[in-house]
């Protein structure tokens, strides 16, 4: 019994001890969780570190002349470690208010007192990372580094974290083609297509998690430096892009159209020089924006511009002559249950193939195609497919629309499909696919692939160059191309494109007006040329100059709602404006006068200019300059000589002698500077350069004399 009591006593003691121990653990858990929890969590966070990926600077996108189309600008998160070792109490108290004043003046979001309180509170709480501002520019960062305390450098407590923001300096221009990079979302434009090249390789930076779930960099430098992305040099010319964008926008506003596009491409290389895509902004009938890339991504029925493909096929396979006659009657023909009509009644019942194309006769083209292909329509389809019109172009930019060229075996092929296809219905093409066909004609039969990028550079060194890619070496025979060019030039000279009225150079091209069924409606309406349940697509595509084609251009305007919808009247003016401005501003169209410097043997009779400008003139004419006069403004008289000599009859020399010089040809700015510096009172009439002067050259003058200058 005594042993049993001893065992029980010991058991009770152990049991009570364990209960007390458990109660002690629970008590301590409660203290740590509720009373000391905040402190312990902060200490735990202080030991949480991680290597964070630092984004590399994305490569730039340039136009063909080196103008920036897209770039990454650095922005910074600015924080302060006001308890940094280099900031003692004496320095903090002496410079706190002046630092607060500088911060308030720079950012303007808080008062000096508010910034002072933030700094003092951080100092008291020993907070090692207080965010002062986000999205600070590089320029402002350099100013920050000169502020009191911060100017101590690494020991001054200034902590920065860089982020990059993508900017387009030209904003709207070619915005959709430049595009954007959207991780995890469908890529857009060049940014999306070349994302892996542009984005570079990210670096690593050791970060520490502190209170408030905030991460602060532990070191001033990155542990692994990021590798910046490569630069993309495009074929786009921003000056031509500006012309195309504004010409298109003007036409869209004038015709109250839904959307449109305009593209300009080099004939030989396929390089896209301009690509504009504009659509109406919701709720604003006068505002258009680049939201969708219609030129690349939207395949629609091309309408009359497809007639070129049909006639290329029949001329190449059956050697059809441009003089071959076709009976178009009154401009109306019926195939099975489908009546085809011309937009305008023909001037005569019998037209040649050339006249049919010039007047864009639906009846004429359908009769030619059915005459030669009705017994074997698949042969027509196969010939059209040989023009690469049934395949995507394989553009580098994603989102290219799918073309449609029907086969005879397709379920929806009917008795009216062949005649309808002949003039651009029951087919689907993107604007770029249509332009590629016309460009092939301009390029003597060679079809090249449109492209947007010229080269890729890294640190100024070319790593990849994009050469011209040929899609079809020869789409038709040379004789057929010659006929096609004659037809296209005839359209502009005599036919539906005559309204372009371009006199400086010849153009080959074709107008197009396609009926497009409205959403929710069946078919195209009832009568061609009258309003109904349908929209229209007006287009013009062609090349210039016709003698030696350098550029191909296509313009498409959808859903014009101002009562005019024909391609020549709606899209034609846009083509004209682009072509004329490109022609007038490009040296490619200028034939050199000579290429040998020794052919120029005479100087101009009179030169009135600044001496430094005269040096440039002399250099351009390959003439030496004999400098015998140090005056800034000079007038030269020299003929039948091979050098320019600065004589003692300069404008400044004559004014110093009290004589009125000949000011003809001088700019108003220069004339005012010279005359007023010599005490004369000058009155200006008009603008430009000096044409007449009220005091003749050679007359005596003095201070206070009044002179009137008439400008050109």
matplotlib code that plots the C-alpha trace (Angstrom):
import matplotlib.pyplot as plt

x = [0.0, 2.8, 4.5, 1.1, 0.8, 4.3, 3.6, 0.3, 1.9, 4.6, 2.1, 0.1, 3.2, 4.1, 0.6, 0.3, 3.8, 2.8, -0.4, 1.4, 4.0, 1.1, -0.5, 2.8, 3.2, -0.4, 0.3, 3.5, 1.7, -0.9, 1.7, 3.7, 0.6, -1.3, 1.0, 4.3, 3.0, 3.7, 7.3, 8.1, 6.4, 8.5, 11.7, 10.7, 10.1, 13.5, 15.1, 13.0, 15.1, 14.7, 16.4, 14.0, 14.1, 15.0, 13.5, 15.9, 15.6, 13.5, 15.1, 14.1, 12.1, 13.3, 12.0, 14.1, 15.8, 16.6, 13.6, 12.4, 9.0, 9.0, 11.4, 11.6, 12.0, 13.3, 11.2, 12.1, 10.6, 12.3, 12.7, 14.8, 16.7, 16.9, 18.7, 21.6, 25.0, 26.1, 23.3, 24.0, 21.7, 23.6, 23.4, 19.7, 18.7, 20.7, 19.5, 16.0, 14.1, 16.1, 15.7, 11.9, 11.8, 13.6, 11.3, 8.2, 9.5, 10.4, 7.3, 4.7, 2.4, 3.1, 4.1, 7.5, 6.0, 4.5, 7.8, 9.6, 7.1, 7.6, 11.4, 11.2, 8.7, 10.9, 14.0, 12.1, 10.7, 14.0, 12.2, 14.8, 12.7, 10.1, 8.8, 8.7, 7.6, 6.9, 7.3, 10.1, 11.8, 15.6, 15.9, 14.2, 16.4, 19.5, 18.1, 17.3, 20.9, 21.9, 19.6, 20.9, 21.8, 21.1, 24.2, 26.3, 25.7, 25.4, 25.7, 23.0, 20.1, 18.6, 17.3, 16.1, 14.3, 14.1, 11.1, 10.7, 7.7, 7.1, 6.6, 5.7, 7.1, 4.8, 1.8, -0.9, 1.3, 1.6, 0.5, -1.2, 1.7, 4.2, 1.9, 2.4, 3.8, 1.2, 2.5, -0.1, -2.3, -2.4, 0.7, 0.1, 2.3, 6.1, 6.3, 4.5, 6.2, 9.7, 9.1, 11.9, 14.4, 13.3, 12.9, 16.5, 17.4, 16.4, 18.9, 18.7, 18.6, 18.6, 15.6, 14.5, 10.9, 10.2, 7.1, 4.0, 4.8, 7.3, 10.4, 13.6, 16.9, 19.7, 22.5, 22.9, 23.9, 22.2, 23.6, 23.1, 22.9, 20.1, 21.0, 19.2, 17.2, 18.2, 16.9, 14.6, 15.0, 11.8, 11.1, 8.6, 9.4, 7.7, 7.4, 5.5, 3.5, 2.5, 1.3, -0.7, -2.3, -3.5, -4.7, -6.7, -8.1, -9.2, -11.0, -12.7, -14.0, -15.2, -17.1, -18.2, -16.7, -16.5, -12.8, -10.1, -6.5, -3.7, -0.4, 2.6, 5.2, 8.4, 7.9, 11.3, 11.8, 8.4, 9.4, 6.4, 7.1, 3.7, 0.7, -2.2, -5.3, -8.0, -11.4, -14.1, -14.0, -17.3, -19.5, -17.4, -18.0, -14.9, -12.4, -10.4, -7.9, -5.5, -7.4, -7.2, -4.8, -7.3, -4.6, -3.2, -6.0, -9.3, -10.1, -13.1, -14.6, -12.2, -14.7, -13.5, -9.8, -10.0, -10.8, -7.0, -6.5, -9.3, -8.0, -4.4, -5.6, -7.5, -4.9, -2.1, -3.8, -5.8, -3.7, -6.8, -6.1, -6.9, -8.8, -11.1, -14.7, -17.4, -21.1, -22.1, -25.5, -27.2, -24.9, -26.9, -26.7, -28.4, -26.7, -29.3, -31.2, -28.5, -28.6, -25.3, -25.4, -22.8, -22.6, -23.1, -24.8, -22.1, -21.7, -22.0, -23.1, -19.8, -16.6, -13.0, -11.3, -9.3, -12.5, -14.2, -11.3, -11.1, -14.9, -14.9, -17.7, -18.9, -20.9, -17.9, -15.4, -18.0, -18.7, -15.0, -14.4, -17.5, -16.7, -13.3, -13.7, -17.4, -16.6, -13.7, -14.1, -11.4, -8.8, -9.7, -9.5, -6.1, -4.8, -5.9, -4.3, -1.0, -1.0, -0.6, -4.0, -5.2, -2.4, -1.4, 1.6, 3.4, 3.9, 6.1, 3.3, 0.8, -3.0, -2.9, -6.4, -7.3, -7.9, -10.6, -10.5, -13.3, -12.9, -15.4, -15.8, -16.8, -20.3, -21.2, -20.0, -22.9, -23.7, -23.2, -19.9, -17.6, -19.1, -19.3, -15.7, -14.6, -15.3, -14.4, -17.3, -17.4, -13.7, -11.9, -8.6, -6.8, -5.7, -2.0, -2.8, -4.5, -1.6, 0.9, -0.7, -0.7, 2.9, 3.8, 2.5, 4.5, 7.6, 7.3, 5.7, 7.8, 5.7, 7.6, 6.6, 5.7, 7.9, 8.2, 11.7, 15.0, 17.5, 18.1, 21.0, 22.6, 24.8, 24.9, 26.1, 23.8, 23.0, 20.4, 19.4, 16.1, 16.4, 13.7, 11.7, 10.2, 6.8, 6.3, 9.2, 6.9, 3.2, 2.4, 4.3, 6.1, 3.6, 0.7, 2.4, 2.8, -1.0, -1.9, 0.2, -1.5, -4.9, -4.0, -2.6, -5.7, -7.9, -6.2, -6.0, -9.4, -11.5, -12.9, -9.6, -9.5, -10.5, -7.1, -5.9, -2.2, -0.1, 3.4, 3.8, 1.8, 0.0, -1.3, -4.1, -7.7, -10.7, -12.9, -16.4, -17.6, -21.0, -20.8, -23.8, -24.6, -24.5, -27.8, -28.9, -28.9, -27.3, -26.1, -29.4, -31.6, -30.2, -26.5, -26.0, -29.0, -29.2, -30.3, -29.4, -25.7, -22.5, -19.8, -16.1, -14.3, -10.8, -8.0, -4.8, -2.0, 1.7, 3.7, 5.4, 4.1, 7.3, 9.5, 7.4, 8.9, 5.9, 2.6, -0.2, -3.6, -6.3, -9.5, -12.3, -15.2, -18.8, -18.8, -22.1, -22.1, -23.8, -20.6, -19.1, -17.2, -13.6, -12.3, -14.1, -13.6, -10.3, -8.7, -8.0, -6.1, -3.9, -3.4, -2.3, 0.1, 1.6, 2.1, 3.7, 6.0, 6.9, 7.7, 9.7, 11.7, 15.1, 14.4, 12.3, 14.9, 17.2, 20.8, 21.9, 25.4, 27.6, 31.0, 32.2, 34.2, 31.1, 30.2, 32.6, 30.7, 29.7, 26.4, 26.4, 25.4, 25.5, 24.0, 24.5, 26.3, 29.9, 29.5, 26.6, 28.8, 31.3, 28.5, 27.5, 31.0, 31.4, 28.2, 29.5, 33.0, 34.5, 37.3, 36.8, 39.3, 38.7, 39.7, 36.9, 36.3, 32.8, 29.9, 27.5, 28.9, 27.7, 29.7, 30.0, 31.8, 31.3, 33.1, 35.5, 36.1, 36.4, 34.5, 36.3, 34.9, 35.2, 35.4, 31.8, 30.1, 26.9, 28.7, 31.5, 29.1, 27.1, 30.3, 31.1, 27.6, 26.3, 23.1, 23.9, 21.8, 19.6, 17.8, 17.5, 18.4, 16.0, 14.0, 15.7, 19.2, 18.2, 16.8, 19.9, 22.2, 20.2, 19.2, 22.7, 23.8, 21.0, 18.4, 14.7, 13.2, 9.6, 8.8, 6.0, 5.1, 7.1, 10.0, 13.1, 13.8, 12.4, 12.5, 14.0, 12.9, 16.5, 18.4, 21.8, 24.7, 22.9, 24.3, 22.7, 23.0, 21.7, 18.0, 17.2, 13.9, 13.8, 10.9, 11.7, 9.1, 9.5, 8.7]
y = [0.0, 2.3, 1.8, 2.4, 5.7, 6.8, 6.0, 7.9, 10.9, 11.1, 10.7, 13.6, 15.8, 15.0, 15.6, 19.0, 19.9, 19.1, 21.1, 24.1, 23.8, 23.7, 26.7, 28.5, 27.7, 28.9, 32.0, 32.7, 32.0, 34.6, 37.1, 36.6, 36.6, 39.5, 41.6, 41.3, 40.1, 43.3, 43.5, 39.9, 40.1, 43.1, 41.3, 38.3, 40.5, 42.1, 38.8, 38.2, 38.8, 37.9, 38.3, 40.4, 40.5, 44.0, 44.8, 45.6, 48.8, 47.9, 48.6, 51.6, 51.6, 54.0, 55.1, 54.8, 58.1, 57.4, 59.3, 57.7, 55.9, 54.2, 54.4, 53.5, 56.4, 55.8, 56.7, 56.3, 55.5, 57.9, 56.8, 57.9, 56.0, 59.0, 56.8, 56.1, 56.0, 59.2, 61.2, 62.1, 64.0, 67.3, 67.0, 66.0, 68.9, 71.4, 70.3, 68.8, 72.0, 73.0, 69.4, 69.7, 73.0, 71.6, 68.6, 70.8, 73.1, 70.2, 68.1, 70.6, 68.0, 68.7, 71.7, 72.3, 71.5, 68.2, 67.0, 68.0, 66.0, 62.9, 63.1, 63.6, 60.8, 58.4, 59.5, 58.9, 55.5, 54.5, 53.7, 52.8, 53.1, 55.9, 56.5, 60.2, 60.1, 57.7, 58.2, 60.7, 61.6, 61.3, 65.1, 65.5, 62.7, 64.7, 67.7, 65.5, 64.5, 68.1, 68.6, 68.9, 65.5, 63.7, 65.2, 63.0, 60.3, 56.7, 57.9, 60.5, 58.1, 58.6, 55.3, 54.9, 52.1, 52.4, 51.5, 52.1, 53.5, 53.0, 56.3, 57.1, 60.6, 60.9, 59.5, 58.8, 58.3, 54.6, 53.8, 50.5, 49.3, 50.2, 48.4, 47.4, 44.5, 42.9, 39.8, 37.0, 38.9, 38.8, 40.7, 43.9, 45.5, 45.6, 45.7, 42.4, 40.8, 41.6, 41.4, 38.9, 41.1, 44.4, 43.4, 42.2, 40.2, 41.1, 41.6, 40.7, 42.9, 41.8, 43.2, 43.1, 43.0, 45.5, 46.5, 47.4, 44.7, 47.1, 45.9, 48.0, 47.4, 46.2, 47.4, 50.5, 48.4, 45.4, 42.0, 41.1, 44.0, 43.7, 43.4, 46.0, 45.1, 45.6, 48.4, 48.0, 50.2, 50.2, 51.1, 53.7, 57.3, 59.4, 62.4, 60.4, 58.8, 62.2, 63.1, 59.8, 60.1, 63.7, 63.1, 60.1, 61.8, 64.8, 62.5, 60.5, 63.7, 65.1, 61.9, 61.1, 57.6, 54.8, 53.9, 53.7, 53.0, 54.2, 52.4, 53.5, 50.9, 50.9, 49.1, 47.3, 46.4, 46.0, 48.4, 50.0, 53.8, 54.7, 52.8, 54.8, 53.1, 55.4, 54.6, 57.0, 57.6, 56.7, 59.7, 62.1, 62.4, 64.5, 62.5, 59.5, 57.2, 54.3, 51.4, 48.6, 47.7, 47.5, 47.3, 44.1, 42.4, 42.9, 40.9, 42.3, 42.0, 44.1, 45.2, 46.7, 46.7, 42.9, 43.4, 43.7, 40.1, 38.8, 40.5, 39.5, 35.9, 36.0, 38.1, 35.8, 32.5, 33.4, 36.4, 38.6, 41.9, 45.3, 46.1, 43.0, 44.1, 43.2, 43.9, 45.4, 46.6, 49.0, 48.0, 45.1, 41.3, 38.4, 35.1, 32.7, 34.7, 37.4, 40.7, 42.5, 46.2, 48.9, 51.8, 54.1, 53.3, 52.8, 55.5, 52.9, 49.3, 47.9, 48.5, 47.4, 45.6, 48.8, 50.8, 48.3, 48.5, 52.3, 52.7, 49.9, 48.0, 45.0, 43.7, 43.9, 42.1, 39.4, 38.7, 38.4, 35.9, 33.8, 33.7, 32.1, 30.3, 29.2, 25.7, 25.3, 27.8, 26.0, 27.1, 30.7, 30.0, 28.3, 31.2, 33.7, 31.5, 31.7, 35.4, 34.4, 35.8, 32.8, 32.8, 35.1, 37.3, 36.1, 39.5, 39.9, 41.8, 39.4, 39.4, 39.1, 38.5, 35.3, 35.7, 33.8, 32.6, 30.0, 26.6, 25.1, 22.2, 24.5, 24.1, 27.7, 27.8, 28.5, 29.5, 33.2, 32.8, 33.0, 36.3, 37.7, 36.8, 38.5, 41.9, 41.4, 39.8, 36.4, 36.9, 38.3, 40.2, 42.5, 45.9, 44.8, 41.7, 43.9, 46.3, 43.5, 42.5, 46.0, 46.4, 43.3, 44.9, 48.1, 45.8, 44.2, 41.1, 40.3, 40.1, 41.0, 40.6, 43.8, 44.3, 46.8, 46.3, 47.2, 46.0, 45.2, 46.9, 46.3, 49.1, 50.6, 47.4, 45.7, 42.2, 41.4, 43.0, 42.2, 41.8, 41.9, 38.6, 37.5, 35.8, 35.1, 35.6, 36.4, 36.4, 36.7, 37.1, 40.4, 41.1, 40.8, 43.2, 45.7, 45.5, 45.8, 49.0, 50.5, 49.7, 51.2, 54.4, 54.6, 54.6, 57.8, 59.5, 58.7, 56.7, 56.5, 57.9, 60.9, 63.1, 62.8, 65.4, 64.9, 66.8, 66.7, 62.9, 60.0, 57.5, 54.0, 52.8, 51.6, 52.8, 50.5, 50.7, 47.6, 47.1, 45.6, 44.3, 46.0, 44.0, 42.3, 42.5, 40.0, 40.7, 44.0, 45.8, 46.0, 48.4, 49.1, 52.9, 53.6, 53.7, 50.5, 48.1, 48.2, 50.2, 51.0, 50.6, 53.2, 52.4, 53.5, 51.6, 52.5, 53.4, 56.4, 57.7, 55.5, 55.7, 54.4, 53.3, 53.9, 53.7, 51.8, 53.2, 51.9, 54.0, 52.4, 54.3, 52.4, 53.4, 57.0, 58.5, 61.9, 60.8, 60.1, 56.6, 56.1, 55.2, 57.9, 60.7, 59.4, 57.5, 59.2, 62.6, 60.9, 59.0, 62.2, 64.2, 61.5, 61.0, 64.7, 65.4, 62.4, 63.3, 67.0, 66.2, 63.1, 63.3, 60.0, 61.7, 64.3, 63.6, 65.0, 67.8, 66.5, 64.2, 65.7, 68.7, 70.1, 70.7, 73.8, 76.6, 79.8, 81.5, 83.3, 86.9, 88.3, 86.7, 88.5, 86.5, 86.1, 85.2, 81.9, 80.9, 81.9, 79.2, 76.6, 77.9, 77.8, 74.2, 73.1, 74.6, 73.2, 76.7, 78.0, 81.2, 84.0, 85.8, 89.4, 91.0, 90.2, 91.7, 89.3, 90.5, 90.4, 91.1, 89.4, 90.4, 87.8, 86.2, 83.8, 82.7, 79.5, 81.1, 83.4, 86.5, 88.6, 92.2, 95.5, 96.4, 94.4, 95.7, 96.5, 98.3, 100.5, 101.4, 102.3, 104.7, 106.3, 104.8, 102.9, 99.3, 97.1, 95.1, 93.1, 89.4, 89.9, 88.6, 91.1, 90.0, 90.6, 93.9, 95.2, 94.1, 95.9, 99.1, 99.7, 99.0, 102.0, 104.3, 104.1, 103.9, 101.0, 100.3, 96.8, 96.1, 92.4, 89.4, 87.4, 88.8, 92.4, 93.2, 97.1, 99.8, 103.4, 104.8, 103.7, 101.9, 104.3, 107.3, 109.1, 108.2, 109.2, 108.3, 108.9, 108.5, 106.6, 103.8, 101.5, 98.0, 96.1, 92.4, 89.7]
z = [0.0, 0.9, -2.5, -4.3, -2.5, -3.4, -7.1, -7.1, -5.4, -8.0, -10.8, -9.4, -9.1, -12.7, -13.9, -12.2, -13.4, -17.0, -16.7, -15.3, -18.2, -20.8, -19.2, -19.3, -23.1, -23.8, -21.8, -23.8, -27.1, -26.2, -25.2, -28.4, -30.6, -29.2, -27.1, -28.9, -32.3, -34.2, -32.9, -33.8, -37.2, -38.0, -37.0, -39.1, -42.1, -41.5, -42.3, -45.5, -48.6, -52.2, -55.5, -57.6, -61.4, -62.7, -66.1, -68.8, -70.8, -73.8, -77.2, -79.3, -82.5, -85.2, -88.6, -91.7, -91.1, -87.4, -85.9, -82.6, -83.0, -79.6, -76.7, -73.0, -70.6, -67.1, -64.1, -60.5, -57.1, -54.7, -51.0, -48.1, -45.4, -43.0, -40.5, -42.8, -41.1, -42.9, -41.3, -37.7, -35.4, -36.0, -39.8, -39.6, -37.4, -39.5, -42.9, -42.3, -43.0, -46.1, -47.5, -46.8, -48.6, -51.7, -51.8, -51.6, -54.3, -56.7, -56.3, -55.2, -53.7, -50.0, -48.0, -46.4, -43.0, -44.2, -45.6, -42.4, -40.4, -42.6, -42.2, -38.4, -38.0, -40.0, -37.9, -34.6, -35.7, -37.2, -40.5, -43.0, -46.1, -46.6, -50.1, -51.0, -54.6, -57.5, -61.3, -60.9, -64.2, -64.7, -64.9, -61.5, -60.1, -61.0, -59.2, -56.1, -55.9, -55.3, -52.3, -48.7, -47.1, -50.4, -52.0, -49.7, -52.2, -50.9, -47.3, -47.8, -47.5, -51.0, -52.3, -56.0, -57.8, -61.6, -63.7, -67.5, -69.3, -73.1, -74.9, -78.6, -79.4, -82.5, -80.6, -83.2, -86.2, -87.1, -83.5, -84.4, -86.5, -83.8, -81.5, -77.9, -75.9, -73.7, -71.8, -71.8, -74.3, -78.1, -79.4, -81.3, -84.1, -84.2, -80.4, -80.2, -83.2, -82.0, -78.3, -77.6, -79.4, -77.9, -74.3, -73.6, -70.5, -67.0, -64.2, -60.5, -57.4, -53.8, -52.0, -48.3, -47.2, -44.4, -42.5, -44.5, -47.1, -48.7, -50.5, -50.3, -52.1, -49.8, -52.0, -54.2, -57.2, -58.9, -58.2, -61.9, -64.3, -67.0, -70.6, -72.6, -75.7, -79.3, -81.5, -84.4, -87.5, -89.5, -93.2, -92.1, -93.0, -90.3, -92.7, -95.3, -92.5, -91.3, -94.8, -95.2, -91.8, -92.3, -95.8, -94.7, -91.7, -93.8, -96.2, -93.4, -91.8, -95.1, -96.0, -92.5, -93.0, -90.4, -90.9, -93.5, -94.3, -96.5, -97.3, -99.3, -100.4, -102.4, -105.6, -105.9, -102.2, -100.7, -97.9, -96.3, -96.0, -94.4, -93.1, -91.6, -90.0, -88.6, -87.2, -85.8, -82.1, -80.5, -79.8, -81.8, -85.6, -86.1, -84.1, -85.5, -83.8, -84.6, -82.9, -85.5, -88.3, -91.2, -93.8, -92.4, -90.4, -92.3, -95.4, -97.3, -100.8, -102.9, -105.5, -108.8, -107.9, -108.4, -112.1, -112.7, -111.5, -113.7, -116.8, -116.0, -116.0, -119.3, -121.1, -120.0, -120.8, -123.9, -125.2, -125.2, -126.9, -125.4, -128.6, -128.4, -128.5, -125.9, -126.2, -122.9, -124.2, -121.8, -118.9, -117.5, -117.8, -115.9, -114.9, -113.7, -111.0, -110.6, -112.5, -112.7, -113.4, -114.2, -111.8, -114.8, -118.2, -120.9, -123.5, -126.3, -126.4, -127.6, -125.7, -126.0, -123.2, -122.6, -122.4, -120.1, -117.6, -117.8, -117.2, -114.6, -116.4, -114.3, -117.2, -119.5, -117.2, -116.3, -120.0, -120.8, -117.9, -118.6, -122.3, -121.7, -118.4, -118.1, -119.3, -116.9, -114.0, -112.0, -114.5, -113.7, -110.0, -110.3, -112.3, -109.7, -107.0, -109.0, -108.1, -104.4, -103.6, -101.8, -99.2, -96.4, -97.2, -94.1, -92.6, -89.5, -87.8, -86.2, -87.0, -90.8, -92.2, -94.1, -97.9, -99.6, -103.2, -103.8, -105.4, -107.7, -105.3, -102.4, -101.1, -101.7, -105.4, -107.6, -111.2, -110.4, -108.5, -111.6, -112.9, -109.4, -108.7, -111.9, -110.5, -106.9, -105.1, -103.3, -102.6, -99.6, -99.7, -97.2, -98.5, -98.4, -100.5, -103.1, -103.1, -103.5, -106.8, -108.2, -107.0, -108.9, -112.1, -111.3, -110.7, -114.2, -112.8, -109.8, -106.6, -103.4, -99.8, -98.0, -95.0, -92.1, -90.6, -92.3, -89.7, -86.0, -84.2, -80.8, -79.4, -82.9, -84.6, -87.1, -86.0, -88.7, -92.0, -93.7, -97.5, -100.1, -100.2, -103.5, -103.4, -107.1, -109.5, -112.5, -112.1, -115.8, -119.1, -119.8, -122.7, -120.3, -117.8, -120.7, -121.4, -117.7, -117.4, -120.4, -118.9, -115.5, -117.0, -119.1, -116.0, -114.7, -118.1, -119.6, -117.2, -113.6, -112.1, -114.3, -111.4, -109.8, -112.2, -111.5, -114.1, -112.7, -113.3, -114.7, -112.5, -113.1, -110.9, -110.5, -108.6, -106.6, -105.1, -103.3, -101.7, -98.2, -96.4, -93.1, -89.9, -89.3, -93.0, -95.7, -99.1, -100.5, -101.0, -104.0, -106.6, -107.3, -106.9, -104.7, -100.9, -99.2, -96.4, -97.3, -96.8, -99.4, -99.5, -101.7, -102.8, -105.1, -105.7, -108.1, -108.6, -109.6, -111.6, -114.3, -116.5, -113.7, -110.8, -107.4, -105.1, -104.9, -102.8, -101.7, -100.0, -98.7, -97.0, -95.5, -95.0, -96.4, -95.4, -97.1, -100.3, -102.2, -102.2, -105.5, -105.2, -107.5, -105.6, -102.0, -102.0, -105.1, -103.4, -100.6, -103.1, -105.0, -101.9, -100.8, -104.3, -105.0, -101.6, -101.8, -105.4, -104.5, -101.5, -102.6, -104.4, -105.9, -108.6, -109.5, -112.4, -111.7, -114.0, -114.1, -112.1, -112.9, -111.0, -113.9, -116.0, -114.0, -115.1, -114.4, -111.2, -110.8, -111.8, -108.4, -105.0, -102.0, -98.8, -95.5, -95.9, -94.0, -96.3, -99.3, -98.3, -98.5, -101.9, -103.2, -101.9, -103.6, -106.9, -106.4, -106.5, -104.4, -102.3, -102.2, -98.9, -99.3, -97.2, -93.6, -93.5, -92.6, -95.3, -98.9, -102.4, -105.3, -108.9, -110.9, -114.4, -116.6, -113.9, -111.9, -108.4, -106.1, -104.7, -101.9, -103.2, -101.3, -102.2, -99.4, -97.8, -94.5, -96.3, -98.2, -95.0, -93.2, -96.1, -95.7, -98.9, -99.4, -100.6, -102.9, -100.5, -103.1, -102.2, -98.5, -95.9, -93.9, -90.7, -92.1, -93.7, -90.4, -88.5, -90.9, -91.4, -87.7, -86.5, -88.7, -87.3, -90.1, -89.4, -91.4, -92.5, -93.8, -96.3, -97.0, -96.1, -97.6, -99.1, -100.2, -103.6, -103.6, -101.5, -101.2, -101.2, -104.3, -104.0, -104.0, -102.5, -99.5, -96.1, -92.5, -89.1, -88.7, -92.4, -93.1, -95.6, -96.8, -97.8, -100.0, -99.6, -102.2]

ax = plt.figure().add_subplot(projection="3d")
ax.plot(x, y, z, "-o")
ax.set_aspect("equal")
plt.show()
